[in-house]
């Protein structure tokens, strides 16, 4: 059984998909890009600002599903340019593993293009 998760605290889906799906004791999020949920516009700034916005949206989706960042077991980070890895990683580190819990497993890949030509997209799998 699966249940769709939606929240106005994160950007609305840009197509026929859910912000996340709850299935059993797990939450599978769609990739979050750095759109301001209130305006639908890409946040101003570079990789740091875009990573923070994507992670704030990810946090909101997880909370709507009944989970949180502390329960994330795996993330996938998509970067437009691997040269942005260090900047992304600095912001990412401020969101994961800061409470002494292990940081989630992570894959980071460079891609040719992301929706709306953003610099970063982040998806996650979390326990409930």
C-alpha positions in Angstrom: 0.0 0.0 0.0 1.3 3.5 -0.8 0.1 6.9 0.2 0.9 10.2 -1.6 2.4 13.0 0.5 1.8 16.7 -0.4 2.6 19.9 1.5 2.4 23.6 0.5 5.7 24.1 2.4 7.6 22.6 -0.6 7.2 23.3 -4.3 4.3 21.7 -6.0 5.1 18.8 -8.3 6.0 20.0 -11.8 4.4 16.9 -13.4 2.5 13.7 -12.7 4.3 12.6 -9.5 4.0 13.0 -5.7 6.3 15.0 -3.5 6.8 11.8 -1.6 5.2 8.4 -1.2 4.8 6.6 2.2 4.9 2.9 1.9 5.0 0.7 5.0 7.6 2.2 7.4 9.4 4.2 4.6 9.1 7.5 2.9 10.5 8.0 -0.6 10.8 11.6 -1.7 10.9 13.0 -5.2 13.9 15.2 -6.0 13.6 18.6 -4.4 14.9 21.6 -6.4 15.6 25.1 -5.1 12.2 26.6 -5.8 10.6 29.0 -3.3 7.3 27.2 -2.5 5.5 30.6 -2.1 6.5 32.0 -5.4 7.5 29.0 -7.5 10.7 30.9 -8.5 14.3 29.6 -8.2 16.0 31.1 -5.2 18.6 33.8 -5.8 22.2 32.9 -5.2 24.6 30.1 -6.0 25.1 26.5 -4.9 24.9 27.3 -1.1 21.6 29.0 -1.4 20.1 26.5 -3.8 21.3 23.5 -1.6 19.8 25.1 1.5 16.4 25.7 -0.3 16.3 22.1 -1.6 17.1 20.7 1.8 14.4 22.9 3.5 11.9 21.6 1.0 13.1 18.1 1.6 12.6 18.7 5.4 9.0 20.0 4.8 8.1 17.0 2.7 9.5 14.5 5.2 7.6 16.3 8.1 4.4 16.1 6.1 5.0 12.4 5.8 5.6 12.0 9.5 9.4 11.7 9.4 12.3 14.1 9.5 15.9 14.6 8.4 17.2 12.5 11.4 15.4 9.5 9.9 16.9 9.8 6.4 18.9 6.7 5.5 19.9 7.5 1.9 20.1 10.6 -0.3 20.9 11.2 -3.9 22.3 14.6 -4.9 22.3 15.6 -8.5 24.7 18.4 -9.4 24.7 20.4 -12.6 28.5 20.8 -12.1 30.7 18.6 -9.9 32.8 21.8 -9.3 29.9 22.8 -6.9 30.5 19.7 -4.8 32.4 21.4 -2.0 29.9 24.2 -1.7 27.0 21.8 -1.7 28.7 19.5 0.8 29.3 22.4 3.3 25.6 23.2 3.4 24.6 19.5 3.4 26.8 18.8 6.4 24.8 21.5 8.4 21.6 19.4 7.9 22.8 15.9 8.4 24.7 14.2 11.2 24.9 17.3 13.3 23.1 15.7 16.3 25.6 12.9 16.6 23.6 10.5 14.6 25.2 8.9 11.5 24.8 10.9 8.3 22.8 9.0 5.7 24.4 7.1 2.9 24.7 9.3 -0.2 25.4 9.2 -3.9 26.3 12.4 -5.7 26.3 12.6 -9.5 26.9 15.2 -12.1 24.1 15.4 -14.6 23.8 17.2 -18.0 20.7 19.2 -17.0 18.2 19.6 -14.1 14.7 20.9 -14.2 14.5 24.7 -14.7 18.3 24.7 -15.1 18.9 24.7 -11.3 22.3 23.8 -9.9 21.1 21.0 -7.5 18.4 18.5 -6.8 18.2 16.2 -3.8 16.0 13.1 -3.1 15.8 11.0 0.0 14.6 7.7 1.5 13.7 7.9 5.2 12.2 5.7 7.9 9.1 6.7 9.7 
